[in-house]
């Protein structure tokens, strides 16, 4: 079997998938949906990642084409794929390596758990790329710390807003800080998810992303403090000049 997860550049609704692929989507893990027919297993995550599982890759590519999704340039599309092998003679129920996933038997729950972990990895990669862009912007902000601009404060406020929203989305959407409810009631599914999370380094990557966000936040706060300090100095000089002008005018009136 083959699994492909990709980040959707445009929203894809449950109804669109049902109509296009002729299958029924049901409530899956957390706020996600899943559906399947004789050839295809589909999982739509709440954070905009679509996962397709099928025996043959051409089935997956056909489904993507039917949905109007064409992967032209893989460098611009965030995707991850994983082969899934079924071996009824395996002693353990599952085995996960960097190269493949091995299952003793296929179940809807196992496929949904696998799709969830791979989807989280794809979603995390999207935030990692966004953080790289924010990190470069933060560096430029620090490098231009000596320049003065009237609109700079508002630009920094907008940048800080983007940081806050990025952190909020990472924590609330990717479900990496809270274990999905379905895993509490199934030890096998929990063990499979934990193994996938370890192989994909989900928690380590999440912590690194949050530390980058914290570093960018510190840079922005530093620049904001310096701008506020410069503004205070500017206002102090205005007050000093006004006082000097008032004293000078008073002296001129006394001389007259």
C-alpha positions as CSV (number, residue, x, y, z in Angstrom):
1,X,0.0,0.0,0.0
2,X,1.0,3.6,-0.6
3,X,0.3,6.7,1.5
4,X,0.6,10.3,0.3
5,X,-0.1,13.3,2.5
6,X,-0.1,16.8,1.1
7,X,-0.8,20.3,2.3
8,X,-3.8,21.9,0.5
9,X,-3.1,25.3,-0.9
10,X,-6.9,25.9,-1.2
11,X,-9.6,24.7,1.2
12,X,-11.2,21.3,0.3
13,X,-14.6,20.5,1.9
14,X,-15.9,17.2,3.0
15,X,-18.8,17.5,0.5
16,X,-16.3,18.1,-2.4
17,X,-14.4,14.9,-1.6
18,X,-17.6,12.9,-1.2
19,X,-19.0,14.1,-4.6
20,X,-15.7,13.8,-6.5
21,X,-14.5,10.4,-5.2
22,X,-17.9,8.9,-4.7
23,X,-17.4,7.9,-1.0
24,X,-18.9,8.9,2.3
25,X,-16.8,10.9,4.7
26,X,-17.3,10.1,8.4
27,X,-16.1,11.9,11.6
28,X,-12.6,10.7,12.3
29,X,-9.8,11.6,14.8
30,X,-10.6,14.8,16.6
31,X,-12.1,17.2,14.0
32,X,-11.0,15.3,11.0
33,X,-12.9,13.2,8.5
34,X,-12.2,9.9,6.8
35,X,-13.8,7.9,4.0
36,X,-13.1,4.8,2.0
37,X,-14.2,2.7,-0.9
38,X,-12.8,-0.5,-2.5
39,X,-9.7,1.3,-3.8
40,X,-9.0,4.3,-1.7
41,X,-8.8,5.4,2.0
42,X,-9.1,9.2,2.4
43,X,-8.4,11.3,5.5
44,X,-8.9,15.1,5.7
45,X,-7.3,16.7,8.7
46,X,-8.7,19.9,10.4
47,X,-5.4,21.8,9.6
48,X,-5.6,21.5,5.8
49,X,-3.7,18.2,5.0
50,X,-5.2,15.5,2.8
51,X,-4.0,11.9,3.1
52,X,-4.7,9.3,0.5
53,X,-4.0,5.5,1.0
54,X,-4.2,3.0,-1.9
55,X,-2.7,-0.2,-3.2
56,X,-1.3,1.6,-6.3
57,X,0.2,5.1,-6.7
58,X,-1.8,5.6,-9.9
59,X,-5.0,5.4,-7.8
60,X,-3.8,8.2,-5.6
61,X,-2.7,10.3,-8.6
62,X,-6.1,9.7,-10.2
63,X,-7.9,10.8,-7.1
64,X,-5.9,13.9,-6.9
65,X,-6.6,14.7,-10.5
66,X,-10.3,14.2,-9.9
67,X,-10.1,16.7,-7.0
68,X,-8.4,19.2,-9.3
69,X,-5.1,18.8,-7.5
70,X,-2.0,18.6,-9.7
71,X,1.5,18.3,-8.2
72,X,3.6,20.1,-10.8
73,X,6.5,21.3,-8.8
74,X,7.2,19.2,-5.7
75,X,9.5,21.9,-4.3
76,X,6.5,24.2,-4.0
77,X,4.2,21.5,-2.6
78,X,4.5,20.1,0.9
79,X,4.1,16.4,0.6
80,X,5.2,13.2,2.4
81,X,4.7,9.6,1.3
82,X,5.2,6.3,3.1
83,X,4.9,2.7,1.9
84,X,2.7,0.5,4.1
85,X,3.3,-3.3,4.0
86,X,0.8,-5.9,5.2
87,X,2.4,-9.1,6.6
88,X,-0.1,-11.5,8.3
89,X,2.9,-13.6,9.5
90,X,4.4,-10.8,11.6
91,X,4.8,-11.6,15.3
92,X,4.2,-8.0,16.5
93,X,1.1,-6.1,15.4
94,X,3.1,-3.3,13.7
95,X,6.6,-2.1,13.0
96,X,7.7,1.3,11.9
97,X,11.1,2.3,10.3
98,X,12.4,5.3,8.5
99,X,11.6,3.6,5.2
100,X,8.3,1.9,5.7
101,X,5.4,0.9,8.0
102,X,4.6,-2.8,8.5
103,X,1.2,-4.0,9.8
104,X,0.0,-7.5,10.6
105,X,-3.5,-6.5,9.5
106,X,-5.3,-3.5,8.1
107,X,-7.9,-1.7,10.1
108,X,-9.7,1.6,9.7
109,X,-8.3,2.8,13.0
110,X,-4.7,2.0,12.2
111,X,-4.9,3.7,8.8
112,X,-6.5,6.8,10.4
113,X,-3.8,6.9,13.1
114,X,-1.0,6.6,10.5
115,X,-2.6,9.3,8.4
116,X,-2.9,11.6,11.4
117,X,0.8,11.3,12.3
118,X,1.9,11.8,8.7
119,X,-0.5,14.7,8.4
120,X,0.9,16.3,11.5
121,X,4.4,16.0,10.0
122,X,3.3,17.7,6.8
123,X,1.5,20.5,8.7
124,X,4.6,21.0,10.9
125,X,6.7,21.3,7.8
126,X,4.5,24.0,6.6
127,X,5.0,26.0,9.8
128,X,8.7,25.3,9.7
129,X,8.9,26.9,6.3
130,X,6.8,29.9,7.5
131,X,9.1,30.2,10.5
132,X,12.2,30.3,8.2
133,X,10.6,33.3,6.4
134,X,9.7,35.0,9.7
135,X,13.2,34.4,11.0
136,X,14.8,36.1,8.0
137,X,12.4,39.0,8.4
138,X,13.3,39.3,12.1
139,X,17.0,39.4,11.2
140,X,16.4,42.3,8.8
141,X,14.4,44.1,11.4
142,X,17.3,43.8,13.9
143,X,19.9,44.8,11.3
144,X,17.9,48.0,10.5
145,X,17.6,49.0,14.1
146,X,19.3,52.3,13.6
147,X,17.0,53.5,10.8
148,X,14.1,55.7,11.8
149,X,10.6,55.5,10.2
150,X,7.3,56.9,11.4
151,X,5.4,53.8,10.2
152,X,7.9,51.3,11.7
153,X,6.1,50.8,14.9
154,X,2.9,49.8,13.1
155,X,4.8,47.4,10.9
156,X,6.3,45.8,14.0
157,X,2.8,45.5,15.5
158,X,1.6,43.7,12.4
159,X,4.7,41.4,12.5
160,X,4.1,40.6,16.2
161,X,0.4,39.8,15.3
162,X,1.7,37.3,12.7
163,X,3.9,35.7,15.3
164,X,1.1,35.3,17.8
165,X,-1.3,33.8,15.2
166,X,1.4,31.4,14.0
167,X,2.0,30.2,17.5
168,X,-1.7,29.9,18.2
169,X,-2.3,27.9,15.0
170,X,0.6,25.5,15.7
171,X,-0.6,24.8,19.2
172,X,-4.3,24.5,18.5
173,X,-4.4,23.0,15.0
174,X,-1.6,20.3,15.0
175,X,-2.8,18.6,18.2
176,X,0.8,17.9,19.3
177,X,0.4,19.1,22.8
178,X,-2.7,17.0,23.6
179,X,-3.0,13.3,22.7
180,X,-6.1,12.6,20.5
181,X,-9.0,11.3,22.6
182,X,-9.3,8.1,20.6
183,X,-5.8,7.0,21.7
184,X,-6.8,6.9,25.4
185,X,-9.1,3.9,24.8
186,X,-6.8,1.8,22.5
187,X,-3.3,0.8,23.6
188,X,-2.4,-0.6,20.2
189,X,-3.4,2.6,18.4
190,X,-1.6,4.7,21.0
191,X,1.6,2.6,20.6
192,X,1.4,2.9,16.8
193,X,1.0,6.7,17.0
194,X,3.8,7.1,19.6
195,X,6.2,5.1,17.4
196,X,5.3,7.2,14.3
197,X,5.7,10.4,16.3
198,X,9.2,9.2,17.4
199,X,10.3,8.3,13.9
200,X,8.9,11.5,12.4
201,X,10.4,13.5,15.3
202,X,7.2,15.4,15.8
203,X,7.7,16.5,19.3
204,X,11.3,17.6,18.8
205,X,10.5,19.5,15.7
206,X,7.5,21.1,17.5
207,X,9.8,22.3,20.4
208,X,12.4,23.6,17.9
209,X,9.7,25.6,16.1
210,X,8.3,27.0,19.3
211,X,11.9,28.0,20.4
212,X,12.4,29.8,17.1
213,X,9.1,31.7,17.7
214,X,10.3,32.6,21.1
215,X,13.6,33.9,19.7
216,X,11.8,36.0,17.0
217,X,9.5,37.4,19.7
218,X,12.6,38.5,21.8
219,X,14.0,40.2,18.7
220,X,10.8,42.1,18.1
221,X,10.4,43.1,21.8
222,X,14.0,44.4,21.8
223,X,13.4,46.5,18.7
224,X,10.1,47.8,20.1
225,X,11.8,48.8,23.4
226,X,14.5,50.7,21.5
227,X,11.9,52.4,19.3
228,X,9.9,53.4,22.4
229,X,13.1,54.7,24.0
230,X,13.9,56.7,20.9
231,X,10.4,58.1,20.9
232,X,10.7,59.1,24.6
233,X,14.0,60.8,23.9
234,X,12.4,62.6,20.9
235,X,9.5,63.8,23.1
236,X,11.9,64.9,25.8
237,X,13.9,67.0,23.3
238,X,10.7,68.6,22.0
239,X,9.7,69.5,25.6
240,X,13.2,71.0,26.2
241,X,13.1,73.0,23.0
242,X,9.6,74.3,23.9
243,X,10.8,75.3,27.4
244,X,13.8,77.0,25.9
245,X,11.6,78.9,23.4
246,X,9.2,80.0,26.2
247,X,12.2,81.2,28.3
248,X,13.6,83.1,25.3
249,X,10.3,84.7,24.6
250,X,10.0,85.7,28.3
251,X,13.4,87.2,28.3
252,X,12.7,89.2,25.1
253,X,9.5,90.6,26.7
254,X,11.5,91.5,29.8
255,X,14.1,93.4,27.7
256,X,11.4,95.3,25.9
